[in-house]
Amino acid sequence: MQSKTVLGHLVHRIGVHQQENLATEALGFILANSLAASRRIHKICLPDRFFLSGDLRFETQRGGLEDCIPDMKCYDAQGRLRVTVENKFWAELTKNQPVTYLREFQDECPPLCCL
């Protein structure tokens, strides 16, 4: 089946691993540019008691401890890591997921990790 959009066409021409990265980048862009989408991710991923207020900053594909690279990290207004998102479509968990990811959180911030 041929796609009728440029993005749909490109997705089918790159490898599976790159499709996950493309999906991650798209999600990061949407969350960084849409307050409604950012609020919706709270509702989907976070229990009510962990609601994050203020400006949130989303980063994609940034390295962390032990050379692990979570798909997306969310930082609060104080610059503290609050949420780690690991998009899983086809791949299995690696040795860093989620244990190494959880060690990146500061002690005063409860870890919130969405896989």
Biopython code that builds the backbone (N, CA, C, O; Angstrom):
import numpy as np
from Bio.PDB.StructureBuilder import StructureBuilder

atoms = [
    (1, "MET", "N", (0.839, -1.186, 0.000)),
    (1, "MET", "CA", (0.000, 0.000, 0.000)),
    (1, "MET", "C", (0.880, 1.244, 0.000)),
    (1, "MET", "O", (1.785, 1.369, 0.826)),
    (2, "GLN", "N", (0.627, 2.131, -0.891)),
    (2, "GLN", "CA", (1.389, 3.365, -0.977)),
    (2, "GLN", "C", (0.788, 4.434, -0.079)),
    (2, "GLN", "O", (-0.430, 4.575, 0.027)),
    (3, "SER", "N", (1.670, 5.176, 0.557)),
    (3, "SER", "CA", (1.225, 6.259, 1.421)),
    (3, "SER", "C", (0.929, 7.494, 0.573)),
    (3, "SER", "O", (1.491, 7.681, -0.506)),
    (4, "LYS", "N", (0.033, 8.329, 1.094)),
    (4, "LYS", "CA", (-0.315, 9.565, 0.391)),
    (4, "LYS", "C", (0.335, 10.783, 1.044)),
    (4, "LYS", "O", (0.071, 11.916, 0.640)),
    (5, "THR", "N", (1.198, 10.555, 2.069)),
    (5, "THR", "CA", (1.876, 11.669, 2.731)),
    (5, "THR", "C", (3.388, 11.457, 2.663)),
    (5, "THR", "O", (3.860, 10.326, 2.544)),
    (6, "VAL", "N", (4.126, 12.532, 2.737)),
    (6, "VAL", "CA", (5.583, 12.451, 2.707)),
    (6, "VAL", "C", (6.090, 11.650, 3.910)),
    (6, "VAL", "O", (6.929, 10.763, 3.753)),
    (7, "LEU", "N", (5.591, 11.954, 5.095)),
    (7, "LEU", "CA", (6.034, 11.245, 6.294)),
    (7, "LEU", "C", (5.718, 9.751, 6.199)),
    (7, "LEU", "O", (6.564, 8.917, 6.522)),
    (8, "GLY", "N", (4.526, 9.416, 5.765)),
    (8, "GLY", "CA", (4.156, 8.013, 5.606)),
    (8, "GLY", "C", (5.055, 7.297, 4.613)),
    (8, "GLY", "O", (5.418, 6.140, 4.824)),
    (9, "HIS", "N", (5.412, 7.969, 3.545)),
    (9, "HIS", "CA", (6.312, 7.394, 2.540)),
    (9, "HIS", "C", (7.698, 7.137, 3.144)),
    (9, "HIS", "O", (8.272, 6.064, 2.958)),
    (10, "LEU", "N", (8.227, 8.121, 3.863)),
    (10, "LEU", "CA", (9.569, 7.986, 4.437)),
    (10, "LEU", "C", (9.646, 6.900, 5.497)),
    (10, "LEU", "O", (10.631, 6.165, 5.556)),
    (11, "VAL", "N", (8.629, 6.788, 6.327)),
    (11, "VAL", "CA", (8.635, 5.798, 7.401)),
    (11, "VAL", "C", (8.815, 4.387, 6.852)),
    (11, "VAL", "O", (9.511, 3.566, 7.449)),
    (12, "HIS", "N", (8.196, 4.113, 5.736)),
    (12, "HIS", "CA", (8.287, 2.770, 5.163)),
    (12, "HIS", "C", (9.606, 2.516, 4.440)),
    (12, "HIS", "O", (9.881, 1.383, 4.043)),
    (13, "ARG", "N", (10.413, 3.537, 4.266)),
    (13, "ARG", "CA", (11.672, 3.383, 3.556)),
    (13, "ARG", "C", (12.875, 3.321, 4.480)),
    (13, "ARG", "O", (14.004, 3.156, 4.015)),
    (14, "ILE", "N", (12.652, 3.450, 5.772)),
    (14, "ILE", "CA", (13.760, 3.371, 6.730)),
    (14, "ILE", "C", (13.590, 2.127, 7.587)),
    (14, "ILE", "O", (12.512, 1.535, 7.628)),
    (15, "GLY", "N", (14.651, 1.738, 8.265)),
    (15, "GLY", "CA", (14.622, 0.528, 9.079)),
    (15, "GLY", "C", (13.728, 0.670, 10.296)),
    (15, "GLY", "O", (13.344, 1.773, 10.683)),
    (16, "VAL", "N", (13.404, -0.481, 10.895)),
    (16, "VAL", "CA", (12.514, -0.529, 12.058)),
    (16, "VAL", "C", (13.065, 0.315, 13.197)),
    (16, "VAL", "O", (12.307, 1.061, 13.818)),
    (17, "HIS", "N", (14.368, 0.225, 13.495)),
    (17, "HIS", "CA", (14.952, 0.999, 14.593)),
    (17, "HIS", "C", (14.768, 2.499, 14.344)),
    (17, "HIS", "O", (14.459, 3.253, 15.266)),
    (18, "GLN", "N", (14.957, 2.918, 13.109)),
    (18, "GLN", "CA", (14.782, 4.324, 12.786)),
    (18, "GLN", "C", (13.320, 4.753, 12.864)),
    (18, "GLN", "O", (13.033, 5.918, 13.140)),
    (19, "GLN", "N", (12.402, 3.833, 12.627)),
    (19, "GLN", "CA", (10.982, 4.156, 12.776)),
    (19, "GLN", "C", (10.673, 4.513, 14.222)),
    (19, "GLN", "O", (9.921, 5.454, 14.478)),
    (20, "GLU", "N", (11.249, 3.767, 15.179)),
    (20, "GLU", "CA", (11.051, 4.100, 16.592)),
    (20, "GLU", "C", (11.627, 5.472, 16.907)),
    (20, "GLU", "O", (11.001, 6.256, 17.620)),
    (21, "ASN", "N", (12.818, 5.774, 16.381)),
    (21, "ASN", "CA", (13.421, 7.086, 16.624)),
    (21, "ASN", "C", (12.586, 8.205, 16.016)),
    (21, "ASN", "O", (12.437, 9.270, 16.615)),
    (22, "LEU", "N", (12.047, 7.965, 14.840)),
    (22, "LEU", "CA", (11.192, 8.958, 14.195)),
    (22, "LEU", "C", (9.923, 9.204, 15.010)),
    (22, "LEU", "O", (9.492, 10.347, 15.166)),
    (23, "ALA", "N", (9.329, 8.136, 15.528)),
    (23, "ALA", "CA", (8.137, 8.272, 16.377)),
    (23, "ALA", "C", (8.476, 9.044, 17.648)),
    (23, "ALA", "O", (7.690, 9.880, 18.095)),
    (24, "THR", "N", (9.635, 8.772, 18.229)),
    (24, "THR", "CA", (10.060, 9.478, 19.436)),
    (24, "THR", "C", (10.253, 10.963, 19.167)),
    (24, "THR", "O", (9.800, 11.804, 19.944)),
    (25, "GLU", "N", (10.919, 11.282, 18.075)),
    (25, "GLU", "CA", (11.145, 12.690, 17.730)),
    (25, "GLU", "C", (9.824, 13.410, 17.474)),
    (25, "GLU", "O", (9.659, 14.564, 17.868)),
    (26, "ALA", "N", (8.898, 12.742, 16.827)),
    (26, "ALA", "CA", (7.584, 13.346, 16.572)),
    (26, "ALA", "C", (6.859, 13.622, 17.889)),
    (26, "ALA", "O", (6.295, 14.700, 18.076)),
    (27, "LEU", "N", (6.874, 12.642, 18.805)),
    (27, "LEU", "CA", (6.233, 12.824, 20.106)),
    (27, "LEU", "C", (6.895, 13.960, 20.880)),
    (27, "LEU", "O", (6.204, 14.793, 21.465)),
    (28, "GLY", "N", (8.225, 14.000, 20.888)),
    (28, "GLY", "CA", (8.934, 15.080, 21.577)),
    (28, "GLY", "C", (8.567, 16.449, 21.025)),
    (28, "GLY", "O", (8.369, 17.395, 21.786)),
    (29, "PHE", "N", (8.478, 16.555, 19.716)),
    (29, "PHE", "CA", (8.107, 17.820, 19.079)),
    (29, "PHE", "C", (6.693, 18.236, 19.481)),
    (29, "PHE", "O", (6.452, 19.395, 19.819)),
    (30, "ILE", "N", (5.775, 17.297, 19.443)),
    (30, "ILE", "CA", (4.377, 17.594, 19.795)),
    (30, "ILE", "C", (4.279, 18.044, 21.252)),
    (30, "ILE", "O", (3.609, 19.033, 21.549)),
    (31, "LEU", "N", (4.941, 17.324, 22.162)),
    (31, "LEU", "CA", (4.861, 17.668, 23.583)),
    (31, "LEU", "C", (5.516, 19.008, 23.885)),
    (31, "LEU", "O", (5.050, 19.745, 24.755)),
    (32, "ALA", "N", (6.584, 19.328, 23.181)),
    (32, "ALA", "CA", (7.271, 20.598, 23.405)),
    (32, "ALA", "C", (6.495, 21.788, 22.849)),
    (32, "ALA", "O", (6.700, 22.923, 23.280)),
    (33, "ASN", "N", (5.611, 21.531, 21.899)),
    (33, "ASN", "CA", (4.912, 22.630, 21.221)),
    (33, "ASN", "C", (3.417, 22.683, 21.463)),
    (33, "ASN", "O", (2.733, 23.538, 20.901)),
    (34, "SER", "N", (2.892, 21.783, 22.291)),
    (34, "SER", "CA", (1.460, 21.773, 22.541)),
    (34, "SER", "C", (1.182, 21.577, 24.032)),
    (34, "SER", "O", (1.436, 20.514, 24.597)),
    (35, "LEU", "N", (0.656, 22.628, 24.644)),
    (35, "LEU", "CA", (0.304, 22.538, 26.056)),
    (35, "LEU", "C", (-0.762, 21.473, 26.272)),
    (35, "LEU", "O", (-0.711, 20.745, 27.263)),
    (36, "ALA", "N", (-1.722, 21.372, 25.367)),
    (36, "ALA", "CA", (-2.784, 20.364, 25.484)),
    (36, "ALA", "C", (-2.191, 18.955, 25.446)),
    (36, "ALA", "O", (-2.602, 18.090, 26.219)),
    (37, "ALA", "N", (-1.234, 18.721, 24.555)),
    (37, "ALA", "CA", (-0.604, 17.396, 24.470)),
    (37, "ALA", "C", (0.217, 17.113, 25.717)),
    (37, "ALA", "O", (0.216, 15.989, 26.219)),
    (38, "SER", "N", (0.913, 18.115, 26.217)),
    (38, "SER", "CA", (1.705, 17.955, 27.435)),
    (38, "SER", "C", (0.812, 17.595, 28.620)),
    (38, "SER", "O", (1.152, 16.723, 29.419)),
    (39, "ARG", "N", (-0.323, 18.266, 28.727)),
    (39, "ARG", "CA", (-1.268, 17.947, 29.805)),
    (39, "ARG", "C", (-1.841, 16.548, 29.639)),
    (39, "ARG", "O", (-2.083, 15.854, 30.626)),
    (40, "ARG", "N", (-2.057, 16.133, 28.403)),
    (40, "ARG", "CA", (-2.617, 14.806, 28.148)),
    (40, "ARG", "C", (-1.633, 13.699, 28.550)),
    (40, "ARG", "O", (-2.044, 12.644, 29.033)),
    (41, "ILE", "N", (-0.350, 13.944, 28.350)),
    (41, "ILE", "CA", (0.645, 12.926, 28.734)),
    (41, "ILE", "C", (0.624, 12.729, 30.249)),
    (41, "ILE", "O", (0.867, 11.626, 30.738)),
    (42, "HIS", "N", (0.331, 13.806, 30.993)),
    (42, "HIS", "CA", (0.162, 13.673, 32.448)),
    (42, "HIS", "C", (-0.947, 12.681, 32.757)),
    (42, "HIS", "O", (-0.787, 11.771, 33.571)),
    (43, "LYS", "N", (-2.057, 12.876, 32.096)),
    (43, "LYS", "CA", (-3.242, 12.053, 32.362)),
    (43, "LYS", "C", (-2.993, 10.590, 32.007)),
    (43, "LYS", "O", (-3.477, 9.692, 32.697)),
    (44, "ILE", "N", (-2.246, 10.350, 30.944)),
    (44, "ILE", "CA", (-1.981, 8.986, 30.496)),
    (44, "ILE", "C", (-0.933, 8.293, 31.374)),
    (44, "ILE", "O", (-1.128, 7.149, 31.785)),
    (45, "CYS", "N", (0.160, 8.972, 31.655)),
    (45, "CYS", "CA", (1.313, 8.329, 32.301)),
    (45, "CYS", "C", (1.417, 8.522, 33.804)),
    (45, "CYS", "O", (1.972, 7.669, 34.497)),
    (46, "LEU", "N", (0.903, 9.609, 34.311)),
    (46, "LEU", "CA", (1.194, 9.953, 35.697)),
    (46, "LEU", "C", (-0.029, 9.846, 36.595)),
    (46, "LEU", "O", (-1.098, 10.355, 36.258)),
    (47, "PRO", "N", (0.125, 9.186, 37.735)),
    (47, "PRO", "CA", (-0.963, 9.200, 38.721)),
    (47, "PRO", "C", (-1.236, 10.641, 39.162)),
    (47, "PRO", "O", (-0.344, 11.488, 39.113)),
    (48, "ASP", "N", (-2.460, 10.912, 39.589)),
    (48, "ASP", "CA", (-2.843, 12.275, 39.987)),
    (48, "ASP", "C", (-1.904, 12.882, 41.022)),
    (48, "ASP", "O", (-1.625, 14.080, 40.977)),
    (49, "ARG", "N", (-1.416, 12.073, 41.947)),
    (49, "ARG", "CA", (-0.565, 12.634, 43.005)),
    (49, "ARG", "C", (0.798, 13.096, 42.495)),
    (49, "ARG", "O", (1.532, 13.760, 43.228)),
    (50, "PHE", "N", (1.153, 12.757, 41.249)),
    (50, "PHE", "CA", (2.437, 13.166, 40.685)),
    (50, "PHE", "C", (2.292, 14.246, 39.634)),
    (50, "PHE", "O", (3.179, 14.413, 38.797)),
    (51, "PHE", "N", (1.186, 14.985, 39.659)),
    (51, "PHE", "CA", (0.991, 16.013, 38.644)),
    (51, "PHE", "C", (2.145, 17.007, 38.682)),
    (51, "PHE", "O", (2.533, 17.488, 39.747)),
    (52, "LEU", "N", (2.679, 17.303, 37.524)),
    (52, "LEU", "CA", (3.782, 18.255, 37.401)),
    (52, "LEU", "C", (3.226, 19.578, 36.914)),
    (52, "LEU", "O", (2.570, 19.638, 35.875)),
    (53, "SER", "N", (3.482, 20.624, 37.653)),
    (53, "SER", "CA", (2.994, 21.932, 37.231)),
    (53, "SER", "C", (4.156, 22.752, 36.696)),
    (53, "SER", "O", (5.323, 22.409, 36.889)),
    (54, "GLY", "N", (3.822, 23.817, 36.036)),
    (54, "GLY", "CA", (4.848, 24.706, 35.510)),
    (54, "GLY", "C", (5.359, 24.258, 34.159)),
    (54, "GLY", "O", (4.810, 23.355, 33.527)),
    (55, "ASP", "N", (6.421, 24.911, 33.736)),
    (55, "ASP", "CA", (7.003, 24.611, 32.438)),
    (55, "ASP", "C", (7.734, 23.275, 32.471)),
    (55, "ASP", "O", (8.517, 23.007, 33.383)),
    (56, "LEU", "N", (7.478, 22.457, 31.490)),
    (56, "LEU", "CA", (8.161, 21.188, 31.352)),
    (56, "LEU", "C", (9.042, 21.248, 30.108)),
    (56, "LEU", "O", (8.681, 21.855, 29.100)),
    (57, "ARG", "N", (10.196, 20.611, 30.200)),
    (57, "ARG", "CA", (11.114, 20.568, 29.063)),
    (57, "ARG", "C", (11.302, 19.108, 28.675)),
    (57, "ARG", "O", (11.593, 18.263, 29.521)),
    (58, "PHE", "N", (11.136, 18.823, 27.403)),
    (58, "PHE", "CA", (11.273, 17.467, 26.897)),
    (58, "PHE", "C", (12.534, 17.365, 26.048)),
    (58, "PHE", "O", (12.791, 18.220, 25.201)),
    (59, "GLU", "N", (13.308, 16.328, 26.276)),
    (59, "GLU", "CA", (14.501, 16.052, 25.474)),
    (59, "GLU", "C", (14.394, 14.642, 24.924)),
    (59, "GLU", "O", (13.921, 13.735, 25.609)),
    (60, "THR", "N", (14.830, 14.462, 23.699)),
    (60, "THR", "CA", (14.795, 13.129, 23.097)),
    (60, "THR", "C", (16.207, 12.646, 22.797)),
    (60, "THR", "O", (17.088, 13.427, 22.438)),
    (61, "GLN", "N", (16.399, 11.342, 22.952)),
    (61, "GLN", "CA", (17.633, 10.662, 22.567)),
    (61, "GLN", "C", (18.888, 11.277, 23.180)),
    (61, "GLN", "O", (19.916, 11.379, 22.511)),
    (62, "ARG", "N", (18.814, 11.690, 24.455)),
    (62, "ARG", "CA", (19.977, 12.243, 25.159)),
    (62, "ARG", "C", (20.577, 11.166, 26.042)),
    (62, "ARG", "O", (19.861, 10.460, 26.753)),
    (63, "GLY", "N", (21.890, 11.045, 25.993)),
    (63, "GLY", "CA", (22.588, 10.039, 26.779)),
    (63, "GLY", "C", (22.460, 10.280, 28.273)),
    (63, "GLY", "O", (22.158, 11.385, 28.723)),
    (64, "GLY", "N", (22.699, 9.214, 29.028)),
    (64, "GLY", "CA", (22.618, 9.293, 30.486)),
    (64, "GLY", "C", (23.680, 8.413, 31.110)),
    (64, "GLY", "O", (24.751, 8.218, 30.535)),
    (65, "LEU", "N", (23.388, 7.887, 32.274)),
    (65, "LEU", "CA", (24.315, 7.018, 32.986)),
    (65, "LEU", "C", (24.671, 5.792, 32.148)),
    (65, "LEU", "O", (23.839, 5.258, 31.415)),
    (66, "GLU", "N", (25.902, 5.368, 32.269)),
    (66, "GLU", "CA", (26.372, 4.138, 31.625)),
    (66, "GLU", "C", (26.035, 4.091, 30.139)),
    (66, "GLU", "O", (25.721, 3.032, 29.595)),
    (67, "ASP", "N", (26.103, 5.250, 29.492)),
    (67, "ASP", "CA", (25.858, 5.355, 28.053)),
    (67, "ASP", "C", (24.464, 4.906, 27.623)),
    (67, "ASP", "O", (24.254, 4.585, 26.453)),
    (68, "CYS", "N", (23.509, 4.880, 28.552)),
    (68, "CYS", "CA", (22.146, 4.541, 28.153)),
    (68, "CYS", "C", (21.522, 5.772, 27.491)),
    (68, "CYS", "O", (21.869, 6.909, 27.813)),
    (69, "ILE", "N", (20.606, 5.528, 26.572)),
    (69, "ILE", "CA", (19.954, 6.619, 25.840)),
    (69, "ILE", "C", (18.445, 6.394, 25.872)),
    (69, "ILE", "O", (17.889, 5.750, 24.982)),
    (70, "PRO", "N", (17.782, 6.927, 26.904)),
    (70, "PRO", "CA", (16.311, 6.828, 26.919)),
    (70, "PRO", "C", (15.722, 7.579, 25.734)),
    (70, "PRO", "O", (16.313, 8.532, 25.228)),
    (71, "ASP", "N", (14.557, 7.138, 25.305)),
    (71, "ASP", "CA", (13.918, 7.806, 24.177)),
    (71, "ASP", "C", (13.579, 9.257, 24.501)),
    (71, "ASP", "O", (13.816, 10.151, 23.689)),
    (72, "MET", "N", (13.026, 9.490, 25.687)),
    (72, "MET", "CA", (12.644, 10.846, 26.044)),
    (72, "MET", "C", (12.753, 11.051, 27.546)),
    (72, "MET", "O", (12.465, 10.156, 28.341)),
    (73, "LYS", "N", (13.177, 12.257, 27.912)),
    (73, "LYS", "CA", (13.211, 12.660, 29.319)),
    (73, "LYS", "C", (12.403, 13.938, 29.450)),
    (73, "LYS", "O", (12.380, 14.773, 28.545)),
    (74, "CYS", "N", (11.739, 14.079, 30.593)),
    (74, "CYS", "CA", (10.959, 15.272, 30.885)),
    (74, "CYS", "C", (11.521, 15.897, 32.158)),
    (74, "CYS", "O", (11.666, 15.225, 33.179)),
    (75, "TYR", "N", (11.829, 17.174, 32.088)),
    (75, "TYR", "CA", (12.380, 17.915, 33.219)),
    (75, "TYR", "C", (11.367, 18.949, 33.692)),
    (75, "TYR", "O", (10.635, 19.523, 32.885)),
    (76, "ASP", "N", (11.327, 19.185, 35.007)),
    (76, "ASP", "CA", (10.420, 20.199, 35.544)),
    (76, "ASP", "C", (11.054, 21.579, 35.433)),
    (76, "ASP", "O", (12.152, 21.726, 34.896)),
    (77, "ALA", "N", (10.350, 22.595, 35.946)),
    (77, "ALA", "CA", (10.808, 23.985, 35.839)),
    (77, "ALA", "C", (12.136, 24.216, 36.559)),
    (77, "ALA", "O", (12.861, 25.154, 36.229)),
    (78, "GLN", "N", (12.462, 23.365, 37.546)),
    (78, "GLN", "CA", (13.723, 23.488, 38.275)),
    (78, "GLN", "C", (14.855, 22.690, 37.614)),
    (78, "GLN", "O", (15.970, 22.642, 38.132)),
    (79, "GLY", "N", (14.566, 22.074, 36.487)),
    (79, "GLY", "CA", (15.586, 21.307, 35.774)),
    (79, "GLY", "C", (15.793, 19.896, 36.292)),
    (79, "GLY", "O", (16.768, 19.237, 35.929)),
    (80, "ARG", "N", (14.872, 19.419, 37.149)),
    (80, "ARG", "CA", (15.000, 18.069, 37.695)),
    (80, "ARG", "C", (14.338, 17.065, 36.759)),
    (80, "ARG", "O", (13.248, 17.310, 36.243)),
    (81, "LEU", "N", (14.997, 15.946, 36.545)),
    (81, "LEU", "CA", (14.414, 14.875, 35.752)),
    (81, "LEU", "C", (13.200, 14.340, 36.476)),
    (81, "LEU", "O", (13.290, 13.954, 37.642)),
    (82, "ARG", "N", (12.057, 14.311, 35.795)),
    (82, "ARG", "CA", (10.823, 13.850, 36.426)),
    (82, "ARG", "C", (10.233, 12.614, 35.768)),
    (82, "ARG", "O", (9.645, 11.769, 36.444)),
    (83, "VAL", "N", (10.385, 12.501, 34.447)),
    (83, "VAL", "CA", (9.794, 11.369, 33.732)),
    (83, "VAL", "C", (10.785, 10.875, 32.684)),
    (83, "VAL", "O", (11.416, 11.670, 31.988)),
    (84, "THR", "N", (10.912, 9.576, 32.581)),
    (84, "THR", "CA", (11.662, 8.954, 31.495)),
    (84, "THR", "C", (10.683, 8.113, 30.689)),
    (84, "THR", "O", (9.925, 7.315, 31.240)),
    (85, "VAL", "N", (10.712, 8.305, 29.385)),
    (85, "VAL", "CA", (9.823, 7.561, 28.496)),
    (85, "VAL", "C", (10.681, 6.687, 27.590)),
    (85, "VAL", "O", (11.630, 7.163, 26.968)),
    (86, "GLU", "N", (10.346, 5.434, 27.526)),
    (86, "GLU", "CA", (11.018, 4.499, 26.624)),
    (86, "GLU", "C", (9.939, 3.899, 25.720)),
    (86, "GLU", "O", (9.141, 3.065, 26.148)),
    (87, "ASN", "N", (9.934, 4.338, 24.478)),
    (87, "ASN", "CA", (8.954, 3.822, 23.518)),
    (87, "ASN", "C", (9.348, 2.410, 23.120)),
    (87, "ASN", "O", (10.478, 2.171, 22.696)),
    (88, "LYS", "N", (8.444, 1.504, 23.253)),
    (88, "LYS", "CA", (8.716, 0.121, 22.873)),
    (88, "LYS", "C", (7.686, -0.314, 21.841)),
    (88, "LYS", "O", (6.506, -0.482, 22.146)),
    (89, "PHE", "N", (8.157, -0.491, 20.624)),
    (89, "PHE", "CA", (7.297, -0.981, 19.558)),
    (89, "PHE", "C", (7.673, -2.416, 19.206)),
    (89, "PHE", "O", (6.828, -3.311, 19.220)),
    (90, "TRP", "N", (8.957, -2.625, 18.890)),
    (90, "TRP", "CA", (9.398, -3.945, 18.452)),
    (90, "TRP", "C", (10.540, -4.498, 19.313)),
    (90, "TRP", "O", (10.711, -5.714, 19.397)),
    (91, "ALA", "N", (11.297, -3.648, 19.931)),
    (91, "ALA", "CA", (12.494, -4.083, 20.652)),
    (91, "ALA", "C", (12.164, -4.548, 22.065)),
    (91, "ALA", "O", (11.150, -4.157, 22.642)),
    (92, "GLU", "N", (13.032, -5.384, 22.605)),
    (92, "GLU", "CA", (12.910, -5.829, 23.993)),
    (92, "GLU", "C", (13.651, -4.852, 24.898)),
    (92, "GLU", "O", (14.412, -4.007, 24.425)),
    (93, "LEU", "N", (13.423, -4.976, 26.206)),
    (93, "LEU", "CA", (14.174, -4.171, 27.162)),
    (93, "LEU", "C", (15.656, -4.548, 27.094)),
    (93, "LEU", "O", (16.005, -5.708, 26.875)),
    (94, "THR", "N", (16.508, -3.558, 27.284)),
    (94, "THR", "CA", (17.949, -3.805, 27.330)),
    (94, "THR", "C", (18.387, -3.926, 28.780)),
    (94, "THR", "O", (17.567, -3.808, 29.691)),
    (95, "LYS", "N", (19.669, -4.161, 28.998)),
    (95, "LYS", "CA", (20.189, -4.296, 30.362)),
    (95, "LYS", "C", (20.061, -2.992, 31.159)),
    (95, "LYS", "O", (20.053, -3.030, 32.390)),
    (96, "ASN", "N", (19.961, -1.846, 30.487)),
    (96, "ASN", "CA", (19.825, -0.552, 31.166)),
    (96, "ASN", "C", (18.376, -0.194, 31.504)),
    (96, "ASN", "O", (18.132, 0.753, 32.251)),
    (97, "GLN", "N", (17.438, -0.927, 30.972)),
    (97, "GLN", "CA", (16.028, -0.543, 31.107)),
    (97, "GLN", "C", (15.309, -1.457, 32.081)),
    (97, "GLN", "O", (15.336, -2.671, 31.876)),
    (98, "PRO", "N", (14.696, -0.974, 33.085)),
    (98, "PRO", "CA", (14.653, 0.429, 33.520)),
    (98, "PRO", "C", (15.632, 0.762, 34.644)),
    (98, "PRO", "O", (15.667, 1.910, 35.088)),
    (99, "VAL", "N", (16.430, -0.196, 35.121)),
    (99, "VAL", "CA", (17.235, 0.006, 36.336)),
    (99, "VAL", "C", (18.175, 1.207, 36.225)),
    (99, "VAL", "O", (18.187, 2.060, 37.113)),
    (100, "THR", "N", (18.955, 1.288, 35.160)),
    (100, "THR", "CA", (19.874, 2.421, 35.010)),
    (100, "THR", "C", (19.109, 3.720, 34.868)),
    (100, "THR", "O", (19.524, 4.751, 35.398)),
    (101, "TYR", "N", (17.994, 3.677, 34.156)),
    (101, "TYR", "CA", (17.177, 4.886, 34.011)),
    (101, "TYR", "C", (16.724, 5.391, 35.373)),
    (101, "TYR", "O", (16.765, 6.595, 35.627)),
    (102, "LEU", "N", (16.298, 4.505, 36.240)),
    (102, "LEU", "CA", (15.790, 4.899, 37.561)),
    (102, "LEU", "C", (16.883, 5.530, 38.417)),
    (102, "LEU", "O", (16.593, 6.393, 39.245)),
    (103, "ARG", "N", (18.117, 5.121, 38.234)),
    (103, "ARG", "CA", (19.223, 5.694, 39.029)),
    (103, "ARG", "C", (19.509, 7.142, 38.663)),
    (103, "ARG", "O", (20.180, 7.838, 39.424)),
    (104, "GLU", "N", (19.025, 7.615, 37.530)),
    (104, "GLU", "CA", (19.252, 9.012, 37.119)),
    (104, "GLU", "C", (18.393, 10.007, 37.893)),
    (104, "GLU", "O", (18.706, 11.197, 37.926)),
    (105, "PHE", "N", (17.330, 9.542, 38.506)),
    (105, "PHE", "CA", (16.444, 10.444, 39.239)),
    (105, "PHE", "C", (17.094, 10.896, 40.535)),
    (105, "PHE", "O", (17.791, 10.126, 41.196)),
    (106, "GLN", "N", (16.857, 12.159, 40.893)),
    (106, "GLN", "CA", (17.363, 12.690, 42.156)),
    (106, "GLN", "C", (16.533, 12.131, 43.299)),
    (106, "GLN", "O", (15.364, 11.792, 43.116)),
    (107, "ASP", "N", (17.129, 12.037, 44.462)),
    (107, "ASP", "CA", (16.460, 11.437, 45.617)),
    (107, "ASP", "C", (15.155, 12.128, 45.989)),
    (107, "ASP", "O", (14.203, 11.469, 46.408)),
    (108, "GLU", "N", (15.099, 13.459, 45.838)),
    (108, "GLU", "CA", (13.882, 14.168, 46.264)),
    (108, "GLU", "C", (12.753, 14.072, 45.234)),
    (108, "GLU", "O", (11.627, 14.478, 45.519)),
    (109, "CYS", "N", (13.031, 13.553, 44.069)),
    (109, "CYS", "CA", (12.005, 13.399, 43.038)),
    (109, "CYS", "C", (11.649, 11.935, 42.882)),
    (109, "CYS", "O", (12.517, 11.120, 42.566)),
    (110, "PRO", "N", (10.398, 11.585, 43.095)),
    (110, "PRO", "CA", (10.011, 10.184, 42.885)),
    (110, "PRO", "C", (10.193, 9.813, 41.421)),
    (110, "PRO", "O", (9.817, 10.582, 40.536)),
    (111, "PRO", "N", (10.765, 8.645, 41.156)),
    (111, "PRO", "CA", (10.972, 8.260, 39.754)),
    (111, "PRO", "C", (9.670, 7.897, 39.066)),
    (111, "PRO", "O", (8.848, 7.160, 39.610)),
    (112, "LEU", "N", (9.497, 8.412, 37.888)),
    (112, "LEU", "CA", (8.355, 8.090, 37.050)),
    (112, "LEU", "C", (8.917, 7.632, 35.715)),
    (112, "LEU", "O", (9.479, 8.430, 34.965)),
    (113, "CYS", "N", (8.772, 6.391, 35.429)),
    (113, "CYS", "CA", (9.363, 5.818, 34.231)),
    (113, "CYS", "C", (8.268, 5.136, 33.430)),
    (113, "CYS", "O", (7.639, 4.194, 33.912)),
    (114, "CYS", "N", (8.039, 5.600, 32.223)),
    (114, "CYS", "CA", (7.027, 4.997, 31.342)),
    (114, "CYS", "C", (7.744, 4.178, 30.288)),
    (114, "CYS", "O", (8.556, 4.700, 29.524)),
    (115, "LEU", "N", (7.441, 2.908, 30.254)),
    (115, "LEU", "CA", (8.043, 2.050, 29.217)),
    (115, "LEU", "C", (6.975, 1.633, 28.246)),
    (115, "LEU", "O", (7.257, 0.909, 27.292)),
]
sb = StructureBuilder()
sb.init_structure("model")
sb.init_model(0)
sb.init_chain("A")
sb.init_seg("    ")
for serial, (resi, resn, name, xyz) in enumerate(atoms, 1):
    if name == "N":
        sb.init_residue(resn, " ", resi, " ")
    sb.init_atom(name, np.array(xyz, "f"), 0.0, 1.0, " ", f" {name:<3s}", serial, name[0])
structure = sb.get_structure()
